[in-house]
Amino acid sequence: MVAFLWPFVRMLALVSTAPVFGEPWAPRQVKVGIAAMLALVISPTIGPFPAVPVVSAGGFWIIVQQVLIGAAMGFSMRLIFTAVLAAGEYIGLQMGLSFASFFDPMSHGSTMVVSRLLNMLAMLIFLALDGHLLMVNALAESFRTLPISDGPLAAGGWMFLVLAGGDIFTSGLLLALPLITALLTLNLAMGILNRASPQFSIFAVGFPLTLLAGIVMLQLLMPNLGAFLEPRFAESVANMLRFTQGLRP
């Protein structure tokens, strides 16, 4: 029983928090089914397991460990998508689309249109690059880098996860920087024009011009989105294994 239960708990925690698998629109039955199928396939290759009864304090501690490990691995993979959402927020603010937001079932909050668009494109690129398969492979490899045990977890992995989370704003800003720079230059030019010719109603044409320039720049940005995200997806998968290595006592 433990040969299936303990790996299943880690897999279910990852499937519930990882991108694609863990989205709110995915039914819970599907998530449980995917985790169970992965556990049936991967469990025979894992071992040995600690000789601890499931119904005991040690067994409960192992289950808690697997939940934390799986959820943290899924969270580390989701960080790059959070960076894409942050880039969309930056771009939307510069384009004057801060009011154009709606309820996003993925984030359970109000999200700008640009953020939602970029996030959907990032999700499609992730699937096209077989990122979901690389994520499952990293999950299987995690049982070798961090075997199931009843021992304590080291703090290095959690510190690594905190530092990786700090890169969200940097990655998001790098993605949005070309468009932010172009729109900032345009706003400066309109400000100078307004000072040079006060009778010219710059605000009457400023918003449509900024919006049009933002759409054009966004169109130029999209073909390069895959080249920007591909190495970061690979880095996120590698971070999953670095996180588990940091938890080894």
C-alpha positions as CSV (number, residue, x, y, z in Angstrom):
1,M,0.0,0.0,0.0
2,V,2.8,2.5,0.9
3,A,4.5,1.7,-2.4
4,F,1.5,3.5,-4.1
5,L,0.2,5.9,-1.4
6,W,3.3,7.9,-0.6
7,P,4.4,8.5,-4.3
8,F,0.7,9.2,-5.1
9,V,0.5,12.0,-2.5
10,R,3.6,13.8,-3.9
11,M,2.2,13.4,-7.5
12,L,-1.2,14.6,-6.5
13,A,0.2,17.7,-4.8
14,L,2.2,18.6,-7.9
15,V,-0.6,17.9,-10.3
16,S,-2.9,20.2,-8.2
17,T,-0.5,23.1,-8.3
18,A,1.5,22.8,-11.5
19,P,0.6,24.7,-14.7
20,V,-1.7,23.0,-17.2
21,F,-2.6,20.1,-14.8
22,G,-3.5,22.3,-11.8
23,E,-5.7,24.9,-13.5
24,P,-9.1,25.6,-11.8
25,W,-11.0,24.6,-14.9
26,A,-9.5,21.0,-14.7
27,P,-11.9,18.7,-12.9
28,R,-10.7,17.2,-9.6
29,Q,-11.4,13.7,-10.9
30,V,-9.0,14.3,-13.8
31,K,-6.2,15.5,-11.5
32,V,-6.7,12.5,-9.2
33,G,-6.7,10.2,-12.2
34,I,-3.5,11.6,-13.6
35,A,-1.8,11.4,-10.3
36,A,-3.0,7.8,-9.8
37,M,-1.8,6.8,-13.3
38,L,1.6,8.3,-12.8
39,A,1.9,6.6,-9.4
40,L,1.1,3.2,-10.9
41,V,3.8,3.7,-13.6
42,I,6.5,5.3,-11.4
43,S,6.0,3.5,-8.1
44,P,7.6,0.1,-9.2
45,T,10.8,2.0,-10.0
46,I,11.1,3.6,-6.6
47,G,12.4,2.1,-3.4
48,P,13.1,1.1,-0.8
49,F,10.4,2.7,1.3
50,P,10.8,3.4,5.0
51,A,9.4,0.7,7.3
52,V,6.8,3.0,8.9
53,P,3.1,2.1,9.2
54,V,0.8,4.5,7.3
55,V,-1.5,4.9,10.3
56,S,1.1,6.3,12.7
57,A,2.8,9.6,13.6
58,G,5.7,8.7,11.3
59,G,3.3,7.8,8.4
60,F,1.4,11.1,8.8
61,W,4.7,13.0,8.8
62,I,5.8,11.3,5.6
63,I,2.4,12.3,4.0
64,V,2.8,15.9,5.1
65,Q,6.4,15.9,3.6
66,Q,5.2,14.6,0.3
67,V,2.4,17.2,0.1
68,L,4.9,20.0,0.8
69,I,7.4,18.7,-1.7
70,G,4.9,18.1,-4.5
71,A,3.1,21.5,-4.0
72,A,6.5,23.4,-3.9
73,M,7.7,21.7,-7.1
74,G,4.4,22.7,-8.8
75,F,4.8,26.2,-7.5
76,S,8.4,26.5,-8.7
77,M,7.1,25.6,-12.2
78,R,4.3,28.1,-12.1
79,L,6.7,31.0,-11.3
80,I,7.5,31.6,-15.0
81,F,3.7,31.9,-15.8
82,T,3.4,34.4,-12.9
83,A,6.3,36.4,-14.6
84,V,4.3,36.4,-17.8
85,L,1.2,37.7,-16.0
86,A,3.4,40.4,-14.4
87,A,4.7,41.4,-17.9
88,G,1.1,41.7,-19.1
89,E,0.3,44.0,-16.1
90,Y,3.3,46.3,-17.0
91,I,2.3,46.4,-20.6
92,G,-1.4,47.0,-19.9
93,L,-0.6,49.9,-17.6
94,Q,1.6,51.6,-20.2
95,M,-1.0,51.1,-22.9
96,G,-3.7,52.6,-20.8
97,L,-5.6,49.4,-20.5
98,S,-5.6,49.2,-16.7
99,F,-9.4,49.6,-16.8
100,A,-9.8,46.7,-19.3
101,S,-9.8,43.8,-16.9
102,F,-12.2,40.9,-16.1
103,F,-12.5,38.0,-13.7
104,D,-9.9,35.3,-14.5
105,P,-10.9,31.8,-13.4
106,M,-7.2,30.8,-13.4
107,S,-6.1,33.4,-10.9
108,H,-9.4,33.8,-9.1
109,G,-9.1,37.6,-9.5
110,S,-9.3,40.5,-11.8
111,T,-6.8,40.2,-14.6
112,M,-5.9,42.6,-17.4
113,V,-6.7,41.5,-21.0
114,V,-3.0,41.7,-22.0
115,S,-2.0,39.5,-19.1
116,R,-4.6,36.9,-20.0
117,L,-3.6,36.9,-23.6
118,L,0.1,36.5,-22.8
119,N,-0.6,33.8,-20.3
120,M,-2.7,31.8,-22.8
121,L,0.1,32.1,-25.4
122,A,2.7,31.0,-22.7
123,M,0.5,28.0,-21.9
124,L,0.3,27.0,-25.6
125,I,4.1,27.4,-26.0
126,F,4.6,25.3,-22.9
127,L,2.6,22.5,-24.4
128,A,4.2,22.8,-27.8
129,L,7.7,22.4,-26.2
130,D,6.5,19.3,-24.3
131,G,7.0,21.2,-21.1
132,H,4.3,19.0,-19.4
133,L,6.3,15.9,-20.3
134,L,9.5,17.4,-19.0
135,M,7.7,18.3,-15.8
136,V,6.6,14.7,-15.3
137,N,10.1,13.5,-16.0
138,A,11.4,15.9,-13.3
139,L,8.8,14.5,-10.9
140,A,9.9,11.0,-11.5
141,E,13.6,12.0,-11.1
142,S,12.8,13.8,-7.8
143,F,12.2,10.4,-6.2
144,R,15.9,9.6,-6.9
145,T,17.2,13.0,-5.8
146,L,15.0,13.1,-2.7
147,P,13.7,9.6,-1.8
148,I,10.7,9.1,0.4
149,S,11.9,8.9,4.1
150,D,10.7,9.8,7.5
151,G,13.7,12.1,8.2
152,P,13.8,15.9,8.4
153,L,14.0,18.1,5.4
154,A,16.8,20.6,5.0
155,A,16.1,24.3,4.8
156,G,18.3,24.9,1.7
157,G,15.5,23.9,-0.7
158,W,13.0,26.3,0.8
159,M,15.5,29.1,0.6
160,F,16.2,28.3,-3.0
161,L,12.4,28.5,-3.7
162,V,12.2,31.9,-2.1
163,L,15.1,33.2,-4.2
164,A,13.6,31.8,-7.3
165,G,10.3,33.6,-6.5
166,G,12.2,36.8,-6.4
167,D,13.1,36.5,-10.1
168,I,9.4,36.8,-11.1
169,F,9.5,40.6,-11.4
170,T,12.9,40.6,-13.1
171,S,11.7,38.1,-15.8
172,G,8.4,39.9,-16.2
173,L,10.2,43.3,-16.6
174,L,12.6,41.8,-19.2
175,L,9.7,40.5,-21.2
176,A,7.9,43.8,-21.2
177,L,10.9,46.1,-21.4
178,P,10.9,46.6,-25.2
179,L,7.3,47.6,-25.2
180,I,7.6,49.7,-22.1
181,T,10.5,51.6,-23.5
182,A,8.7,52.3,-26.8
183,L,5.6,53.6,-25.1
184,L,7.6,55.6,-22.6
185,T,9.4,57.3,-25.5
186,L,6.1,58.0,-27.2
187,N,4.6,59.5,-24.0
188,L,7.7,61.7,-23.6
189,A,7.4,62.9,-27.1
190,M,3.7,63.8,-26.6
191,G,4.6,65.6,-23.4
192,I,7.2,67.7,-25.2
193,L,4.7,68.4,-28.0
194,N,2.1,69.5,-25.5
195,R,4.6,71.9,-23.9
196,A,5.7,73.3,-27.3
197,S,2.1,73.7,-28.6
198,P,-0.3,74.2,-25.7
199,Q,-3.2,74.9,-28.0
200,F,-2.9,71.5,-29.5
201,S,-5.2,69.0,-27.6
202,I,-2.6,66.2,-27.1
203,F,-4.9,64.3,-24.8
204,A,-7.5,63.9,-27.6
205,V,-5.1,61.9,-29.7
206,G,-2.7,60.7,-27.0
207,F,-4.7,57.7,-25.8
208,P,-5.6,56.3,-29.2
209,L,-2.1,56.8,-30.4
210,T,-0.6,55.0,-27.3
211,L,-3.1,52.2,-27.7
212,L,-2.3,51.8,-31.4
213,A,1.4,51.9,-30.8
214,G,1.0,49.3,-28.0
215,I,-0.9,46.9,-30.2
216,V,1.7,47.2,-32.9
217,M,4.6,46.6,-30.5
218,L,2.7,43.7,-28.9
219,Q,2.3,42.2,-32.4
220,L,6.1,42.5,-32.8
221,L,6.7,41.0,-29.4
222,M,4.6,37.8,-29.9
223,P,6.8,36.0,-32.5
224,N,9.7,36.3,-30.0
225,L,7.7,35.1,-27.0
226,G,8.7,31.5,-27.7
227,A,12.4,32.2,-27.9
228,F,12.2,34.1,-24.6
229,L,10.2,31.5,-22.7
230,E,11.9,28.3,-24.0
231,P,15.1,28.6,-21.9
232,R,13.1,29.8,-18.9
233,F,10.9,26.7,-19.1
234,A,14.0,24.5,-19.2
235,E,15.4,26.5,-16.2
236,S,12.1,26.0,-14.3
237,V,12.2,22.3,-14.8
238,A,15.8,22.2,-13.6
239,N,14.8,24.3,-10.6
240,M,12.4,21.6,-9.6
241,L,15.3,19.2,-9.2
242,R,17.5,21.8,-7.5
243,F,14.8,22.3,-5.0
244,T,14.6,18.7,-4.1
245,Q,18.3,18.4,-3.9
246,G,18.3,21.3,-1.5
247,L,15.9,19.5,0.8
248,R,18.2,16.5,1.3
249,P,19.5,16.5,4.9
